[in-house]
Amino acid sequence: MSKIFARFAKDESGATAIEYGLIAALIALAIMVGAGALGNKLNSQFTYIAGKLKNS
């Protein structure tokens, strides 16, 4: 029985999968924040251009 616990304690494959999952989640979060900021900037730019065209 103690050999089973020792083997379980040495097994790190689950920890590696969790680490990869956390890295993927952080990358996804960075992409969402970046896309949101880019979208807001594009929206303000198009609003500015539309205002200039409307006043012409």
N, C-alpha and C positions, 0 to 999 in steps of 0.2 A: 504494500500500500504506500509506503514512503517513497518507493521508486516512481510511482505514478505522480505524486505531488512534486517530486524533484524534477521530473521531466516536464510537468506543466509549468513550473516556475522558470525553466530554461527556455521554453518556447516563446519566441518573440515575434512570430509571424502576425499575430493579432495586433501587437503594438505598431508594427510597420504599416499595417493596413489603416489603422487609426491615424497615424501621422500623415499618410498620403491623403486621407480624407480631409484632414484639417488643412493641409496645403491647398487642396482643390477648393475648399470652401473659402479660404482667404483670397485665392485668385479670382474666384467668382464674385466675391464682394468687391474687390478692386475694380473688376470690369464693370459691375453695376454702377458703382460710384462714378467712375470715369465716363461711362456712357450717359449718365444723368447730367453730369456737368457739361459734357459736349452738347447734349440736347438742349440744355438751357441756353448755352452760348449761341447755338445755331438759331434757336427761336428768337432771341433778342436781335440777332443780326438780320434775319428775314423780316422782323417787325420794323427795324430801322429802314431797310431797303423799301419795304412796302409804303412806309410813311413818306419817304423821299419821292417815290413814284407818284403817290397820290397828290402831293403838293405841287408836282411839276405841271 
